[in-house]
Amino acid sequence: MSLPEHMIKAQGTGNDFIMYADPNGEAAPTQKEIVKVCDRHFGIGADGLIRVTHPQYVDDLDEHTVEALHDAGVEWFMDYRNADGSLAEMCGNGTRATAQFLVQRGLISLGENESFKLGTRAGAKRITHLPDDAELGSQLFRVDMGKWSMGARNEYTVTIPGSQGEGKGTFVDMGNPHVVTIVEDAYSTLPVLGDLELTHAPDVTPELPNGQNVEFARIDNLDTERDLGDASMRVYERGVGETLACGTGMCATAIVLRAKTQIDHWRIHVLGGTVRVDVTDDSVMLTGPAALTAEFQLL
């Protein structure tokens, strides 16, 4: 078995991960191992697995990408895999969990309001350690998610197997693909957000070649004077299923809501808690908590 005996369980807004450090590049996981350890009944259980290693030890990165990450000042890389063993380009909650892992395990030194760059398959992401916040909690990190792009609004049709109705979806590229549907508005005949049955992957038409994460969002409040909105969201993650949160999905949702309302700053409420997302034309910032929850030994 390539996985180490001792590993960590971590979570970011309820999005949970199995994590371990591989500083010498000797413990790359196999798909079979990932599926087994992430199984919630026969393994430990997680939405995905994160191997924290150095860029040169990630087999699917080419020499140019490794060199670019090193030139950007990246020491550590988040090698993230979905629970089904598939590679993931990016995971916003995973970046925060990785930052907390690096700090708590003494692999980096990071004081309040200090930042570092973490390598991901979507490039180098700057992460800043923030003071505790009464609303968002403790062990907070702000991730500069970088450039984003959005397709034509309401370009896709989204249905849910076993459910009546349909919604209109908008594509957002956050380094990984998303289709965001606003429910409970004039374009949606889907059930209300709390009644959605997300036990099967939603159908998206036209199909995207590599699949997508699908977000279902509802606007709860708009404060135009403060340029601040509140929205609730549920998500079906590609390669996982419904999860308590999806960091890139919350960013994609805020981007689509901004296009709809012209509000730049959002509190996104998910089953796992609340994050803040701040959108500009050039970047999007994701702020939320992360925690290591357990250390365990595989038998």
VOVEXDO-451330 format. One line per 8 residues: for each residue x, y, z of N, C-alpha, C. Coordinates in Angstrom, 1 decimal, always signed. Layout:
X:Y:Z:X:Y:Z:X:Y:Z | ... $
***
This chain:
+0.8:-1.2:+0.0:+0.0:+0.0:+0.0:+0.9:+1.2:+0.0 | +0.5:+2.2:-0.9:+1.3:+3.4:-0.9:+0.9:+4.5:+0.1 | -0.3:+4.4:+0.6:-0.7:+5.4:+1.6:+0.1:+5.2:+2.9 | +0.4:+6.3:+3.6:+1.1:+6.1:+4.9:+0.1:+5.5:+6.0 | +0.7:+5.0:+7.1:-0.2:+4.4:+8.1:-0.9:+5.5:+8.9 | -0.3:+6.6:+9.1:-0.9:+7.7:+9.9:-1.3:+8.8:+9.0 | -2.6:+9.2:+9.1:-3.1:+10.3:+8.3:-4.0:+11.2:+9.2 | -4.5:+12.3:+8.6:-5.3:+13.3:+9.3:-6.6:+13.4:+8.6 $
-7.6:+13.7:+9.4:-9.0:+14.0:+8.9:-9.1:+15.5:+9.1 | -9.6:+16.2:+8.1:-9.8:+17.7:+8.1:-11.1:+18.1:+7.5 | -11.5:+19.3:+7.7:-12.7:+19.8:+7.1:-12.7:+21.3:+6.9 | -13.3:+21.8:+5.8:-13.5:+23.2:+5.6:-14.9:+23.4:+5.3 | -15.7:+24.1:+6.2:-17.1:+24.3:+6.1:-17.8:+23.0:+5.8 | -17.4:+21.9:+6.5:-18.1:+20.6:+6.3:-17.6:+19.8:+5.2 | -16.9:+20.4:+4.2:-16.3:+19.6:+3.1:-15.1:+18.9:+3.7 | -15.1:+17.5:+3.8:-14.1:+16.8:+4.6:-13.1:+16.1:+3.7 $
-11.9:+15.9:+4.3:-10.8:+15.4:+3.5:-9.9:+14.5:+4.4 | -9.3:+13.5:+3.8:-8.2:+12.8:+4.4:-6.9:+13.4:+3.8 | -6.0:+13.6:+4.8:-4.8:+14.4:+4.4:-3.5:+13.7:+4.9 | -2.4:+13.9:+4.2:-1.1:+13.5:+4.7:+0.0:+14.2:+4.0 | +1.1:+14.3:+4.7:+2.3:+15.0:+4.1:+3.1:+13.9:+3.4 | +3.6:+14.2:+2.2:+4.5:+13.4:+1.5:+5.7:+14.2:+1.0 | +6.6:+14.6:+1.9:+7.6:+15.6:+1.5:+8.7:+15.0:+0.5 | +8.8:+13.7:+0.5:+9.8:+13.0:-0.4:+9.2:+12.4:-1.6 $
+7.9:+12.6:-1.9:+7.3:+12.0:-3.1:+7.2:+10.5:-3.1 | +7.1:+9.9:-2.0:+7.1:+8.4:-2.0:+5.8:+7.8:-1.7 | +4.7:+8.6:-1.6:+3.4:+8.0:-1.2:+2.3:+8.5:-2.1 | +2.5:+8.5:-3.4:+1.3:+8.9:-4.3:+0.3:+7.8:-4.2 | -1.0:+8.2:-4.0:-2.1:+7.2:-3.8:-2.5:+6.6:-5.2 | -3.0:+5.4:-5.1:-3.7:+4.8:-6.3:-5.2:+5.1:-6.2 | -5.8:+5.0:-7.3:-7.3:+5.2:-7.4:-8.0:+4.2:-6.4 | -7.6:+3.0:-6.4:-8.2:+2.0:-5.6:-8.1:+2.3:-4.1 $
-6.9:+2.8:-3.7:-6.7:+3.2:-2.3:-7.5:+4.4:-1.9 | -7.7:+5.4:-2.8:-8.5:+6.5:-2.5:-9.9:+6.2:-2.3 | -10.5:+5.4:-3.3:-11.9:+4.9:-3.1:-12.1:+4.2:-1.8 | -11.2:+3.3:-1.5:-11.3:+2.5:-0.2:-11.3:+3.4:+1.0 | -10.3:+4.3:+1.1:-10.2:+5.1:+2.3:-11.3:+6.1:+2.5 | -11.8:+6.6:+1.3:-12.8:+7.6:+1.3:-14.2:+7.1:+1.5 | -14.4:+5.8:+1.4:-15.7:+5.1:+1.6:-16.2:+5.4:+3.0 | -17.4:+5.9:+3.2:-17.9:+6.2:+4.5:-18.4:+5.0:+5.3 $
-18.5:+3.9:+4.7:-18.9:+2.7:+5.4:-17.8:+1.7:+5.6 | -17.0:+1.5:+4.6:-15.9:+0.5:+4.7:-14.5:+1.1:+4.9 | -14.4:+2.4:+4.9:-13.2:+3.1:+5.1:-13.3:+4.1:+6.2 | -12.5:+5.2:+6.0:-12.6:+6.3:+7.0:-13.7:+7.3:+6.6 | -13.9:+7.6:+5.4:-14.9:+8.4:+4.9:-14.5:+9.9:+4.7 | -14.6:+10.4:+3.4:-14.3:+11.8:+3.1:-14.8:+12.1:+1.7 | -14.9:+13.4:+1.5:-15.2:+13.9:+0.1:-14.1:+13.8:-0.8 | -12.9:+13.7:-0.3:-11.7:+13.6:-1.1:-10.4:+13.3:-0.3 $
-9.3:+13.1:-1.0:-8.0:+12.9:-0.4:-7.0:+14.0:-0.9 | -6.3:+14.5:+0.1:-5.2:+15.5:-0.3:-3.9:+15.0:+0.2 | -3.0:+14.8:-0.8:-1.6:+14.6:-0.5:-0.8:+15.9:-0.6 | -0.2:+16.3:+0.5:+0.5:+17.5:+0.6:+2.0:+17.2:+0.3 | +2.4:+17.7:-0.9:+3.8:+17.3:-1.4:+4.4:+18.5:-2.1 | +5.5:+18.3:-2.7:+6.2:+19.3:-3.5:+5.8:+19.2:-5.0 | +5.8:+20.2:-5.8:+5.3:+20.1:-7.1:+6.1:+19.1:-8.0 | +7.4:+18.9:-7.8:+8.1:+18.0:-8.6:+7.7:+16.6:-8.4 $
+7.0:+16.3:-7.4:+6.6:+14.9:-7.1:+5.2:+14.6:-7.6 | +4.5:+15.5:-8.3:+3.2:+15.3:-8.8:+3.3:+14.8:-10.3 | +3.0:+13.6:-10.5:+3.2:+12.9:-11.8:+2.5:+13.6:-13.0 | +1.3:+14.1:-12.8:+0.6:+14.7:-13.9:+1.0:+16.1:-14.3 | +1.9:+16.7:-13.5:+2.4:+18.0:-13.8:+3.6:+17.9:-14.8 | +3.6:+18.7:-15.9:+4.8:+18.7:-16.7:+5.9:+19.6:-16.2 | +7.0:+19.6:-16.8:+8.2:+20.3:-16.3:+7.9:+21.8:-16.3 | +7.2:+22.3:-17.4:+6.9:+23.7:-17.5:+6.1:+24.2:-16.3 $
+5.1:+23.4:-15.9:+4.2:+23.8:-14.8:+4.9:+23.8:-13.5 | +5.7:+22.7:-13.3:+6.5:+22.7:-12.1:+7.5:+23.9:-12.0 | +8.1:+24.2:-13.1:+9.0:+25.4:-13.0:+8.3:+26.7:-12.8 | +7.1:+26.8:-13.4:+6.2:+28.0:-13.1:+5.8:+28.1:-11.7 | +5.5:+27.0:-11.1:+5.1:+27.0:-9.7:+6.3:+27.4:-8.8 | +7.4:+26.9:-9.1:+8.6:+27.2:-8.3:+8.9:+28.7:-8.5 | +8.8:+29.2:-9.7:+9.1:+30.6:-10.0:+8.1:+31.5:-9.2 | +6.9:+31.0:-9.0:+5.9:+31.8:-8.2:+6.1:+31.7:-6.7 $
+7.1:+31.0:-6.3:+7.4:+30.9:-4.8:+6.6:+29.8:-4.1 | +6.2:+28.8:-4.9:+5.4:+27.7:-4.3:+6.4:+26.6:-3.8 | +6.2:+26.2:-2.5:+6.9:+25.1:-1.9:+6.1:+23.9:-1.8 | +4.8:+24.1:-1.4:+3.9:+22.9:-1.2:+2.8:+22.9:-2.2 | +2.4:+21.7:-2.6:+1.4:+21.5:-3.6:+0.2:+20.7:-3.0 | -1.0:+21.1:-3.3:-2.2:+20.3:-2.9:-2.6:+19.3:-4.0 | -2.2:+18.1:-3.8:-2.5:+17.0:-4.8:-3.9:+16.4:-4.3 | -4.9:+17.0:-4.9:-6.3:+16.7:-4.5:-6.9:+15.7:-5.4 $
-7.6:+14.7:-4.8:-8.3:+13.7:-5.6:-9.8:+13.6:-5.0 | -10.8:+13.4:-5.9:-12.1:+13.2:-5.5:-12.3:+11.9:-4.8 | -13.4:+11.6:-4.2:-13.6:+10.4:-3.5:-13.6:+9.2:-4.4 | -13.9:+9.4:-5.7:-13.9:+8.3:-6.7:-12.5:+8.0:-7.2 | -11.5:+8.8:-6.8:-10.2:+8.6:-7.2:-9.8:+9.5:-8.4 | -10.7:+10.3:-9.0:-10.4:+11.1:-10.1:-9.7:+12.4:-9.7 | -8.8:+12.9:-10.6:-8.1:+14.1:-10.3:-9.1:+15.3:-10.3 | -8.8:+16.3:-9.4:-9.6:+17.5:-9.4:-8.6:+18.7:-9.6 $
-9.0:+19.6:-10.5:-8.2:+20.8:-10.8:-8.0:+21.7:-9.6 | -9.1:+21.8:-8.8:-9.1:+22.8:-7.7:-10.1:+22.5:-6.7 | -9.9:+22.9:-5.4:-10.8:+22.7:-4.3:-10.6:+23.9:-3.3 | -11.5:+24.8:-3.3:-11.4:+26.0:-2.4:-11.4:+25.6:-1.0 | -12.3:+24.7:-0.5:-12.2:+24.3:+0.9:-11.0:+23.5:+1.2 | -10.5:+22.8:+0.2:-9.3:+22.0:+0.4:-8.1:+22.8:+0.5 | -8.0:+24.0:-0.1:-6.9:+24.9:+0.0:-6.8:+25.4:+1.5 | -7.9:+25.7:+2.1:-7.9:+26.2:+3.4:-7.6:+25.1:+4.4 $
-8.1:+23.9:+4.2:-7.7:+22.8:+5.0:-6.2:+22.5:+4.9 | -5.7:+22.6:+3.7:-4.3:+22.4:+3.5:-3.4:+23.4:+4.2 | -3.9:+24.7:+4.2:-3.2:+25.7:+4.9:-3.2:+25.4:+6.4 | -4.3:+25.1:+6.9:-4.4:+24.7:+8.4:-3.5:+23.5:+8.7 | -3.5:+22.6:+7.8:-2.6:+21.4:+8.0:-1.1:+21.8:+8.0 | -0.7:+22.6:+7.1:+0.7:+23.0:+7.0:+1.1:+23.8:+8.3 | +0.2:+24.7:+8.8:+0.5:+25.5:+9.9:+0.5:+24.6:+11.2 | -0.5:+23.8:+11.4:-0.7:+23.0:+12.6:+0.4:+21.9:+12.7 $
+0.9:+21.4:+11.6:+1.9:+20.4:+11.6:+3.3:+21.0:+11.6 | +3.4:+22.3:+11.6:+4.7:+23.0:+11.6:+5.5:+22.9:+10.3 | +4.8:+22.7:+9.2:+5.5:+22.7:+7.9:+5.7:+24.1:+7.3 | +4.9:+25.1:+7.8:+5.1:+26.5:+7.5:+4.9:+27.3:+8.7 | +5.4:+28.5:+8.8:+5.1:+29.4:+9.8:+4.3:+30.5:+9.2 | +3.1:+30.8:+9.8:+2.2:+31.7:+9.2:+1.4:+32.4:+10.3 | +1.8:+33.7:+10.6:+1.1:+34.5:+11.6:-0.2:+35.1:+11.0 | -0.9:+35.8:+11.9:-2.1:+36.5:+11.4:-1.8:+37.5:+10.4 $
-2.6:+37.6:+9.3:-2.5:+38.5:+8.2:-1.2:+38.3:+7.4 | -0.5:+37.1:+7.6:+0.6:+36.7:+6.7:+0.0:+35.7:+5.7 | +0.7:+35.6:+4.6:+0.3:+34.8:+3.5:+1.4:+33.9:+2.9 | +1.0:+32.9:+2.1:+1.9:+32.1:+1.4:+1.2:+31.6:+0.1 | +1.9:+31.0:-0.8:+1.4:+30.5:-2.0:+1.4:+29.0:-2.0 | +0.2:+28.4:-2.3:+0.0:+27.0:-2.4:-0.2:+26.6:-3.8 | +0.5:+25.5:-4.2:+0.4:+25.0:-5.6:-0.9:+24.2:-5.7 | -1.6:+24.4:-6.8:-2.8:+23.5:-7.2:-2.7:+23.3:-8.7 $
-3.6:+22.4:-9.2:-3.6:+22.1:-10.6:-4.2:+23.3:-11.4 | -4.8:+24.3:-10.6:-5.3:+25.5:-11.3:-4.3:+26.7:-11.0 | -3.1:+26.3:-10.7:-2.1:+27.4:-10.5:-1.8:+27.7:-9.0 | -0.9:+28.7:-8.8:-0.5:+29.1:-7.5:-1.6:+30.0:-6.9 | -2.0:+29.6:-5.6:-3.1:+30.4:-5.0:-2.5:+31.0:-3.7 | -2.7:+32.3:-3.6:-2.2:+33.0:-2.4:-3.3:+32.9:-1.2 | -2.8:+32.4:-0.1:-3.7:+32.2:+1.1:-3.2:+33.0:+2.2 | -4.1:+33.7:+2.9:-3.8:+34.6:+4.0:-4.5:+34.1:+5.2 $
-3.7:+34.0:+6.3:-4.3:+33.6:+7.6:-4.9:+34.9:+8.3 | -6.2:+34.8:+8.6:-6.9:+35.9:+9.2:-7.2:+35.8:+10.6 | -7.4:+36.9:+11.4:-7.9:+36.8:+12.8:-9.3:+36.2:+12.8 | -9.6:+35.7:+14.0:-11.0:+35.1:+14.2:-12.0:+36.2:+13.9 | -13.2:+35.7:+13.5:-14.3:+36.6:+13.1:-15.6:+36.1:+13.8 | -16.3:+37.0:+14.4:-17.5:+36.6:+15.1:-18.5:+35.8:+14.3 | -18.6:+36.2:+13.0:-19.5:+35.6:+12.1:-19.0:+34.3:+11.4 | -17.7:+34.4:+10.9:-17.2:+33.3:+10.1:-16.5:+32.2:+11.0 $
-16.0:+32.6:+12.2:-15.4:+31.6:+13.1:-13.9:+31.8:+13.2 | -13.3:+30.7:+13.6:-11.8:+30.7:+13.9:-11.1:+29.9:+12.9 | -9.7:+30.0:+12.9:-8.8:+29.4:+12.0:-9.3:+29.7:+10.5 | -9.4:+31.0:+10.3:-9.9:+31.6:+9.1:-8.7:+31.8:+8.1 | -9.0:+31.5:+6.8:-8.1:+31.7:+5.7:-8.8:+32.4:+4.6 | -8.2:+33.3:+3.9:-8.7:+34.0:+2.7:-7.9:+33.5:+1.5 | -8.5:+32.9:+0.6:-7.9:+32.3:-0.6:-8.2:+33.2:-1.8 | -7.1:+33.7:-2.5:-7.2:+34.4:-3.7:-7.4:+33.4:-4.8 $
-8.6:+33.2:-5.3:-8.9:+32.1:-6.2:-8.4:+32.5:-7.6 | -8.1:+33.7:-7.9:-7.5:+34.2:-9.1:-8.6:+34.4:-10.2 | -8.2:+34.3:-11.4:-9.0:+34.6:-12.6:-10.2:+33.7:-12.7 | -11.3:+34.2:-13.2:-12.5:+33.3:-13.4:-13.1:+33.8:-14.8 | -13.9:+32.9:-15.3:-14.6:+33.3:-16.5:-16.0:+32.7:-16.4 | -17.0:+33.4:-17.0:-18.4:+33.0:-17.0:-18.9:+32.9:-18.4 | -19.7:+31.9:-18.7:-20.4:+31.8:-20.0:-21.6:+32.6:-20.1 | -22.4:+32.4:-21.1:-23.7:+33.2:-21.3:-24.6:+32.8:-20.2 $
-25.3:+33.7:-19.7:-26.3:+33.4:-18.6:-27.4:+32.5:-19.1 | -27.8:+31.6:-18.2:-28.9:+30.7:-18.5:-28.8:+29.9:-19.7 | -27.5:+29.5:-20.1:-27.3:+28.8:-21.4:-27.6:+27.3:-21.3 | -27.6:+26.8:-20.1:-27.8:+25.4:-19.9:-29.1:+25.1:-19.2 | -29.6:+23.9:-19.5:-30.8:+23.4:-18.9:-30.4:+22.3:-17.9 | -30.9:+22.5:-16.6:-30.5:+21.5:-15.5:-31.8:+20.8:-15.0 | -31.7:+19.5:-15.0:-32.8:+18.7:-14.4:-32.2:+17.8:-13.4 | -33.1:+17.2:-12.5:-32.6:+16.3:-11.5:-33.4:+15.0:-11.7 $
-32.7:+13.9:-11.9:-33.4:+12.6:-12.0:-34.3:+12.3:-10.9 | -35.6:+12.0:-11.2:-36.5:+11.7:-10.2:-37.3:+12.9:-9.7 | -36.9:+14.1:-10.1:-37.6:+15.4:-9.7:-38.3:+16.0:-10.9 | -39.4:+16.7:-10.6:-40.1:+17.5:-11.6:-39.4:+18.8:-11.8 | -39.6:+19.4:-13.0:-39.2:+20.7:-13.3:-37.7:+20.8:-13.8 | -37.4:+22.0:-14.2:-36.0:+22.3:-14.7:-35.6:+23.7:-14.3 | -34.3:+23.9:-14.3:-33.7:+25.2:-14.1:-32.8:+25.6:-15.2 | -32.4:+26.9:-15.2:-31.5:+27.4:-16.2:-30.1:+27.6:-15.5 $
-29.1:+27.1:-16.2:-27.8:+27.1:-15.5:-26.8:+28.0:-16.3 | -25.8:+28.5:-15.6:-24.8:+29.4:-16.2:-23.4:+28.7:-15.9 | -22.6:+28.6:-16.9:-21.3:+28.0:-16.7:-20.3:+29.0:-16.1 | -19.5:+28.5:-15.2:-18.4:+29.3:-14.6:-17.1:+28.4:-14.5 | -16.0:+28.9:-15.0:-14.7:+28.3:-14.9:-14.0:+28.8:-13.8 | -13.8:+28.0:-12.7:-13.0:+28.4:-11.6:-11.7:+27.6:-11.5 | -11.2:+27.2:-12.7:-10.1:+26.2:-12.7:-10.7:+24.8:-12.8 | -11.9:+24.7:-12.3:-12.7:+23.5:-12.5:-14.1:+23.9:-13.0 $
-14.9:+23.1:-13.6:-16.1:+23.5:-14.3:-17.3:+23.5:-13.3 | -18.2:+24.5:-13.4:-19.4:+24.6:-12.6:-20.5:+25.1:-13.5 | -21.7:+24.6:-13.2:-23.0:+25.1:-13.7:-23.8:+25.5:-12.6 | -24.2:+26.8:-12.5:-24.9:+27.4:-11.4:-26.4:+27.7:-11.8 | -27.3:+27.2:-11.0:-28.7:+27.4:-11.3:-29.3:+28.1:-10.1 | -30.0:+29.2:-10.4:-30.8:+30.0:-9.4:-32.2:+29.4:-9.3 | -32.5:+28.9:-8.1:-33.8:+28.3:-8.0:-34.8:+29.3:-7.3 | -36.0:+29.0:-7.4:-37.0:+29.9:-6.8:-37.0:+31.3:-7.5 $
-36.8:+31.3:-8.8:-36.9:+32.5:-9.6:-37.7:+32.2:-10.9 | -37.9:+33.2:-11.7:-38.7:+33.0:-12.9:-38.3:+32.0:-13.9 | -37.0:+31.7:-13.8:-36.4:+30.7:-14.8:-36.4:+29.3:-14.3 | -36.9:+29.0:-13.1:-36.8:+27.7:-12.5:-38.2:+27.2:-12.2 | -38.4:+25.9:-12.5:-39.6:+25.2:-12.1:-39.2:+24.0:-11.2 | -37.9:+24.0:-10.7:-37.5:+23.0:-9.8:-38.1:+23.2:-8.4 | -38.1:+22.2:-7.6:-38.6:+22.4:-6.2:-37.8:+23.5:-5.5 | -38.3:+23.9:-4.3:-37.6:+24.9:-3.5:-36.3:+24.2:-3.0 $
-35.3:+25.1:-2.6:-34.0:+24.6:-2.4:-33.9:+23.5:-1.4 | -34.7:+23.6:-0.3:-34.7:+22.6:+0.8:-35.3:+21.2:+0.4 | -36.1:+21.2:-0.7:-36.7:+20.0:-1.1:-36.0:+19.3:-2.3 | -34.9:+19.8:-2.8:-34.2:+19.2:-3.9:-33.7:+17.8:-3.4 | -33.8:+16.8:-4.3:-33.3:+15.5:-4.0:-32.0:+15.3:-4.9 | -30.9:+15.5:-4.2:-29.6:+15.4:-4.9:-28.9:+14.1:-4.6 | -29.7:+13.0:-4.8:-29.1:+11.7:-4.6:-28.4:+11.1:-5.9 | -28.8:+11.7:-7.0:-28.2:+11.4:-8.3:-27.6:+12.6:-9.0 $
-26.7:+12.4:-9.8:-26.1:+13.6:-10.5:-27.1:+14.3:-11.4 | -27.2:+15.6:-11.2:-28.1:+16.4:-12.1:-27.7:+16.2:-13.6 | -28.7:+16.3:-14.5:-28.4:+16.3:-15.9:-28.3:+17.7:-16.4 | -27.2:+17.9:-17.2:-26.9:+19.3:-17.7:-26.9:+19.2:-19.2 | -27.7:+20.0:-19.9:-27.8:+20.0:-21.3:-27.6:+21.5:-21.9 | -26.7:+21.6:-22.8:-25.8:+20.6:-23.5:-24.8:+20.1:-22.5 | -24.3:+18.9:-22.8:-23.3:+18.2:-21.9:-21.9:+18.9:-22.0 | -21.2:+19.0:-20.9:-19.9:+19.4:-20.9:-19.0:+18.2:-21.0 $
-17.8:+18.4:-21.7:-17.0:+17.2:-22.1:-16.5:+16.5:-20.8 | -16.1:+17.2:-19.8:-15.5:+16.5:-18.6:-16.4:+16.6:-17.4 | -17.7:+16.8:-17.6:-18.6:+16.8:-16.5:-18.5:+18.2:-15.7 | -19.2:+18.3:-14.6:-19.2:+19.6:-13.9:-19.7:+19.4:-12.5 | -19.4:+20.4:-11.7:-20.1:+20.5:-10.4:-21.3:+21.3:-10.7 | -22.4:+21.0:-10.0:-23.7:+21.7:-10.2:-24.1:+22.4:-8.9 | -24.3:+23.7:-8.9:-24.8:+24.4:-7.7:-26.2:+24.9:-7.9 | -27.0:+24.8:-6.8:-28.3:+25.3:-6.8:-28.4:+26.4:-5.7 $
-28.7:+27.6:-6.1:-28.6:+28.8:-5.2:-29.9:+29.5:-5.1 | -30.1:+30.1:-3.9:-31.3:+31.0:-3.7:-30.9:+32.3:-3.1 | -31.3:+33.4:-3.6:-31.0:+34.7:-3.0:-31.9:+34.9:-1.8 | -31.2:+35.2:-0.6:-32.0:+35.4:+0.6:-32.2:+36.9:+1.0 | -31.1:+37.7:+0.7:-31.2:+39.1:+1.0:-30.2:+39.9:+0.2 | -30.6:+41.1:-0.1:-29.8:+42.1:-0.8:-29.7:+43.4:-0.1 | -28.5:+43.8:+0.3:-28.3:+45.1:+0.9:-27.5:+46.0:+0.0 | -28.2:+46.8:-0.8:-27.5:+47.5:-1.9:-26.6:+48.6:-1.2 $
-27.0:+49.2:-0.1:-26.2:+50.2:+0.5:-24.8:+49.7:+1.0 | -24.8:+48.4:+1.5:-23.5:+47.8:+1.9:-22.9:+47.0:+0.8 | -23.5:+46.9:-0.4:-23.0:+46.1:-1.5:-22.8:+44.7:-1.0 | -23.8:+44.1:-0.3:-23.6:+42.8:+0.4:-24.9:+42.0:+0.2 | -24.7:+40.8:-0.3:-25.9:+39.9:-0.4:-25.7:+38.6:+0.4 | -26.9:+38.0:+0.7:-26.9:+36.7:+1.3:-27.6:+35.7:+0.4 | -27.0:+34.5:+0.3:-27.6:+33.4:-0.5:-27.3:+32.1:+0.1 | -28.2:+31.2:-0.1:-28.1:+29.8:+0.3:-27.8:+28.9:-0.9 $
-27.0:+27.8:-0.7:-26.6:+27.0:-1.8:-26.5:+25.6:-1.4 | -26.8:+24.7:-2.4:-26.5:+23.3:-2.3:-25.8:+22.9:-3.5 | -25.0:+21.8:-3.4:-24.1:+21.5:-4.5:-24.0:+19.9:-4.7 | -23.9:+19.5:-5.9:-23.6:+18.2:-6.3:-22.2:+18.2:-6.9 | -21.2:+17.6:-6.2:-19.8:+17.7:-6.7:-19.5:+16.5:-7.6 | -18.9:+16.8:-8.8:-18.4:+15.8:-9.7:-17.5:+14.9:-9.0 | -17.8:+13.6:-9.2:-16.9:+12.6:-8.6:-17.1:+12.3:-7.1 | -18.1:+13.0:-6.5:-18.4:+12.8:-5.1:-19.8:+12.6:-4.7 $
-20.7:+13.5:-5.2:-22.1:+13.5:-4.8:-22.4:+14.8:-4.1 | -23.6:+14.9:-3.4:-23.9:+16.1:-2.6:-22.9:+16.2:-1.5 | -22.3:+17.4:-1.3:-21.4:+17.7:-0.2:-22.0:+18.8:+0.7 | -21.4:+19.0:+1.9:-21.9:+20.1:+2.7:-21.4:+21.4:+2.3 | -20.4:+21.4:+1.4:-19.9:+22.7:+0.9:-19.0:+22.4:-0.3 | -18.8:+23.4:-1.1:-17.8:+23.3:-2.2:-17.3:+24.7:-2.4 | -16.0:+24.9:-2.1:-15.4:+26.3:-2.2:-15.5:+26.9:-3.5 | -15.0:+26.2:-4.6:-15.1:+26.8:-5.9:-16.5:+27.0:-6.3 $
-17.4:+26.1:-5.8:-18.8:+26.3:-6.2:-19.4:+27.5:-5.5 | -19.0:+27.8:-4.3:-19.5:+29.0:-3.7:-19.0:+30.3:-4.4 | -17.8:+30.2:-4.9:-17.3:+31.3:-5.7:-18.0:+31.4:-7.0 | -18.2:+30.3:-7.7:-19.0:+30.3:-8.9:-20.4:+30.9:-8.7 | -21.0:+30.5:-7.6:-22.4:+31.0:-7.3:-22.3:+32.5:-7.1 | -21.4:+33.0:-6.4:-21.3:+34.5:-6.1:-21.0:+35.2:-7.4 | -20.3:+34.6:-8.4:-20.0:+35.3:-9.7:-21.3:+35.4:-10.4 | -22.1:+34.3:-10.5:-23.4:+34.3:-11.2:-24.4:+35.3:-10.5 $
-24.4:+35.3:-9.2:-25.3:+36.2:-8.5:-24.9:+37.7:-8.7 | -23.6:+37.9:-8.8:-23.1:+39.3:-9.1:-23.6:+39.7:-10.4 | -23.6:+38.8:-11.4:-24.0:+39.2:-12.8:-25.5:+39.5:-12.8 | -26.3:+38.8:-11.9:-27.7:+39.0:-11.8:-28.1:+40.3:-11.1 | -27.3:+40.6:-10.0:-27.8:+41.7:-9.1:-26.8:+42.9:-9.0 | -25.6:+42.8:-9.6:-24.6:+43.8:-9.5:-24.0:+44.0:-8.0 | -24.3:+43.0:-7.2:-23.7:+43.0:-5.8:-22.4:+42.2:-5.8 | -21.3:+42.8:-5.3:-20.0:+42.3:-5.4:-19.6:+41.3:-4.2 $
-20.3:+41.5:-3.1:-19.8:+40.8:-1.9:-21.0:+39.9:-1.4 | -20.7:+38.7:-1.1:-21.7:+37.7:-0.7:-21.3:+36.9:+0.5 | -22.3:+36.6:+1.4:-22.2:+35.6:+2.4:-23.0:+34.4:+1.8 | -22.3:+33.3:+1.6:-22.9:+32.1:+1.0:-23.1:+31.1:+2.2 | -24.4:+30.7:+2.4:-24.7:+29.8:+3.4:-24.9:+28.4:+2.8 | -24.2:+27.4:+3.3:-24.3:+26.1:+2.9:-24.6:+25.2:+4.0 | -24.8:+23.9:+3.8:-25.1:+23.0:+4.9:-24.0:+22.9:+5.9 | -22.8:+23.2:+5.5:-21.6:+23.1:+6.4:-21.3:+24.4:+7.1 $
-22.0:+25.5:+6.8:-21.7:+26.8:+7.5:-21.8:+27.9:+6.5 | -21.0:+29.0:+6.8:-21.0:+30.2:+6.0:-19.6:+30.7:+5.6 | -19.5:+31.1:+4.4:-18.2:+31.7:+3.9:-18.6:+33.1:+3.3 | -17.5:+33.9:+3.1:-17.7:+35.2:+2.4:-16.9:+35.1:+1.1 | -17.6:+35.6:+0.1:-17.0:+35.6:-1.3:-17.0:+37.0:-1.8 | -15.9:+37.5:-2.2:-15.8:+38.9:-2.7:-15.3:+38.8:-4.2 | -16.1:+39.4:-5.1:-15.9:+39.2:-6.5:-15.5:+40.5:-7.1 | -14.4:+40.5:-8.0:-14.1:+41.6:-8.8:-14.0:+41.1:-10.3 $
-13.8:+42.0:-11.2:-13.6:+41.6:-12.6:-12.4:+40.7:-12.8 | -11.4:+40.8:-11.9:-10.1:+40.2:-12.1:-9.9:+38.9:-11.2 | -10.6:+38.9:-10.1:-10.4:+37.8:-9.2:-11.6:+37.6:-8.3 | -11.5:+36.5:-7.5:-12.5:+36.2:-6.5:-11.8:+35.7:-5.2 | -12.3:+36.3:-4.1:-11.7:+35.9:-2.8:-12.7:+35.0:-2.0 | -12.2:+34.0:-1.4:-13.0:+33.0:-0.6:-12.4:+33.1:+0.8 | -13.3:+33.4:+1.8:-12.9:+33.4:+3.2:-13.7:+32.5:+4.0 | -13.1:+31.6:+4.8:-13.8:+30.7:+5.6:-12.9:+30.0:+6.6 $
-13.4:+29.1:+7.4:-12.7:+28.4:+8.4:-12.2:+27.1:+7.9 | -11.2:+26.5:+8.6:-10.8:+25.1:+8.4:-10.3:+24.5:+9.7 | -10.3:+23.2:+9.8:-9.9:+22.6:+11.0:-9.5:+21.1:+10.8 | -8.4:+20.7:+11.5:-8.1:+19.3:+11.6:-8.9:+18.7:+12.7 | -9.5:+17.6:+12.4:-10.5:+17.0:+13.3:-10.0:+15.7:+14.0 | -9.1:+15.0:+13.3:-8.7:+13.7:+13.9:-7.4:+13.2:+13.3 | -6.6:+12.4:+14.0:-5.5:+11.7:+13.5:-5.7:+10.2:+13.6 | -5.5:+9.5:+12.6:-5.8:+8.0:+12.7:-4.7:+7.2:+12.1 $
-4.8:+5.9:+12.4:-3.8:+4.9:+11.8:-4.6:+3.9:+11.1 | -4.2:+3.6:+9.8:-4.8:+2.5:+9.0:-4.3:+1.2:+9.5 | -5.1:+0.2:+9.6:-4.8:-1.1:+10.0:-4.6:-2.0:+8.8 $
***
